Amino acid sequence: MIINLLLFSFFAVFIVIGADIFLNKNLENMERILTNPTDIIGKIDNTELTVIVLIFIIFSSVSTNLIANYVPTQNILLNIMPMKLNLKTSGFIIAILGFIIGIFWLPLLSQIGILAFVDTFGAFFGPLFGIMVIDFYLIKKTNLDNKDIFSTERNSLYFYSNGWHIKAIYSLFLGFIFAAATIWNESFMNFHSFSWIIGAFISSLTYYLLASK
C-alpha cells in the first residue's frame, strides 16, 4: 500500500504539473494549476479523448465510493442489526439513502451548512485515532485480551467505570474541542486542513498523560 501510495502521488503530481505546462506553454505562469481531470481534458478539447477519460472517471468514482463509502456503511448496518438485515437489504437501504441525499445535496443540504456538520462530525475521528494508537502501543504494549474485549462482566479487563473509560472519553472530547475550533472559530480557520491531526495530537497526548499513571 505504501508503494502504491507513493507511485500514485508521483504520477498525480507529474501529470498535473505536466498538463499545465503543456497546455499553457509557459513555464513561469503557474498561478492556476489545473488539478481537476475534467478541467485538463476540457482544455485539450478532443471529443474522442474526452469520452475515454469520462469512462475512466466513472469507473474510478464507482470503485472509490464502493471501497470508501458503500462497504464500510454496509458493515455498520449489518453490525447494528445483524438479525434483521443481510447483504441485500442493507444494500437497498444504502442505495435509497444515497439517492435521496444525492437529490437534495445541491438544492438544499449544501445550502444549510451540511458541510460544516460533516466536518464537525469528522473531527471526532482524529482524537479517536490518537487514543486508540496510544492505548494499543504505549499503554497496553500491543497486548490485548480478546476474551474480555466483548465481555460485560464487572471484573473484566476493559469494563473500566461501569463500562466507560472516563480518561479516554475526557481525552476524546478535549481533542474534539480543539479540532472543532478550526471549523467554527474564525480565528483558527486557517488550521482547518489540520483539524484531524490537531485533534489526534491533543487527545493522544492527554490520554497518555492520564492513562500512563
ZAMARGU-4260 file (C-alpha; in steps of 0.2 Angstrom, whole numbers, plus 5000, padded with zeros to 4 digits):
<rodrens>
0) 5000/5000/5000 | 5014/5012/5004 | 5022/5009/4987 | 5005/5011/4978 | 5003/5027/4988
5) 5020/5034/4983 | 5018/5029/4964 | 5000/5036/4964 | 5006/5053/4972 | 5021/5054/4960
10) 5010/5051/4944 | 4997/5063/4950 | 5009/5077/4953 | 5019/5073/4937 | 5003/5073/4926
15) 4995/5088/4934 | 5010/5099/4933 | 5015/5092/4915 | 4997/5095/4909 | 4998/5113/4915
20) 5015/5117/4907 | 5009/5108/4891 | 4993/5117/4889 | 4999/5134/4895 | 5015/5134/4885
25) 5023/5144/4899 | 5034/5138/4912 | 5033/5154/4923 | 5015/5157/4923 | 5009/5144/4936
30) 4996/5154/4945 | 4982/5142/4942 | 4987/5124/4941 | 4974/5113/4933 | 4971/5099/4946
35) 4953/5093/4941 | 4954/5080/4927 | 4938/5087/4919 | 4947/5104/4918 | 4963/5097/4910
40) 4953/5087/4897 | 4942/5102/4893 | 4957/5112/4889 | 4963/5099/4876 | 4946/5100/4868
45) 4946/5082/4859 | 4929/5073/4859 | 4936/5055/4857 | 4949/5058/4872 | 4935/5066/4882
50) 4924/5051/4881 | 4938/5039/4885 | 4943/5050/4900 | 4925/5051/4906 | 4923/5032/4906
55) 4939/5031/4917 | 4932/5044/4929 | 4916/5035/4931 | 4925/5018/4935 | 4936/5027/4946
60) 4922/5036/4956 | 4912/5020/4957 | 4927/5010/4964 | 4932/5023/4976 | 4915/5025/4983
65) 4912/5006/4984 | 4928/5004/4994 | 4927/5020/5005 | 4908/5023/5007 | 4897/5008/5002
70) 4907/4993/5011 | 4910/5002/5027 | 4892/5008/5028 | 4886/4991/5025 | 4897/4983/5038
75) 4890/4996/5051 | 4872/4992/5046 | 4875/4973/5047 | 4883/4975/5064 | 4869/4987/5071
80) 4855/4975/5066 | 4863/4958/5062 | 4846/4949/5065 | 4836/4960/5053 | 4847/4965/5039
85) 4858/4955/5026 | 4869/4960/5012 | 4854/4963/5000 | 4843/4973/5012 | 4857/4983/5018
90) 4862/4987/5000 | 4844/4993/4996 | 4844/5004/5012 | 4861/5012/5007 | 4855/5014/4989
95) 4839/5023/4994 | 4848/5035/5006 | 4861/5039/4994 | 4849/5043/4981 | 4839/5054/4992
100) 4854/5063/4999 | 4861/5065/4981 | 4845/5073/4975 | 4844/5086/4989 | 4863/5089/4991
105) 4865/5104/4980 | 4847/5112/4981 | 4845/5110/5000 | 4858/5102/5010 | 4873/5111/5004
110) 4863/5127/5007 | 4860/5124/5025 | 4878/5121/5031 | 4879/5102/5030 | 4897/5103/5026
115) 4901/5111/5042 | 4891/5097/5051 | 4900/5084/5041 | 4917/5092/5046 | 4912/5093/5064
120) 4907/5075/5064 | 4923/5070/5056 | 4933/5080/5069 | 4929/5066/5081 | 4939/5053/5072
125) 4956/5062/5073 | 4955/5061/5093 | 4948/5044/5092 | 4963/5038/5081 | 4975/5046/5093
130) 4968/5037/5108 | 4967/5020/5100 | 4985/5021/5094 | 4992/5027/5111 | 4982/5014/5120
135) 4987/5000/5110 | 5006/5004/5108 | 5011/5013/5123 | 4998/5009/5137 | 4993/4991/5133
140) 5010/4987/5125 | 5001/4979/5110 | 4994/4966/5122 | 4975/4963/5120 | 4964/4951/5130
145) 4952/4945/5116 | 4941/4936/5128 | 4937/4952/5138 | 4935/4964/5123 | 4916/4960/5122
150) 4914/4955/5140 | 4901/4964/5151 | 4907/4957/5167 | 4911/4969/5180 | 4928/4961/5184
155) 4933/4960/5165 | 4949/4969/5160 | 4940/4983/5149 | 4925/4986/5160 | 4933/5001/5167
160) 4920/5013/5176 | 4903/5004/5173 | 4908/5001/5155 | 4915/5019/5152 | 4933/5023/5151
165) 4932/5040/5159 | 4950/5045/5154 | 4948/5041/5136 | 4931/5050/5135 | 4939/5065/5143
170) 4954/5065/5131 | 4942/5062/5116 | 4931/5077/5120 | 4946/5088/5124 | 4954/5084/5107
175) 4937/5086/5098 | 4936/5104/5105 | 4952/5109/5098 | 4948/5100/5081 | 4931/5108/5080
180) 4938/5125/5084 | 4947/5126/5067 | 4929/5124/5059 | 4919/5136/5070 | 4931/5149/5076
185) 4935/5161/5063 | 4952/5165/5072 | 4958/5146/5069 | 4950/5143/5052 | 4967/5144/5044
190) 4971/5127/5053 | 4955/5119/5046 | 4965/5107/5035 | 4975/5101/5050 | 4960/5099/5061
195) 4961/5080/5061 | 4980/5080/5065 | 4977/5093/5079 | 4963/5083/5087 | 4973/5067/5086
200) 4989/5075/5094 | 4979/5083/5108 | 4969/5068/5113 | 4984/5056/5111 | 4995/5067/5122
205) 4981/5070/5135 | 4977/5051/5136 | 4995/5046/5138 | 4997/5058/5152 | 4982/5052/5161
210) 4982/5033/5157 | 5001/5030/5160 | 5000/5035/5178
</rodrens>
